[in-house]
Amino acid sequence: MSSIDWQLIIGYEWPDAENYLQEEGADYSMSVTKPPRKCSASGEEEELRVIAVRSDDEGHVQVICAATDWTIS
């Protein structure tokens, strides 16, 4: 499993990335990040995209996602 370059899922929408991780049998966790003082204006679930991936020596993959934000301030 350590031979897989997990960087290839950067830019994927989270559901697609999660499917890929599951197909590969990866031990993974996902966290969401967003700018300070930024909250979702709508009650709808935001579209998440993978923005970073880290893996450790034990093979655990940490996926960091962020919501796409097209608002102009």
Helices and strands as residue ranges (DSSP letters): G 6-9, H 14-23, E 27-33, E 48-55, E 60-67
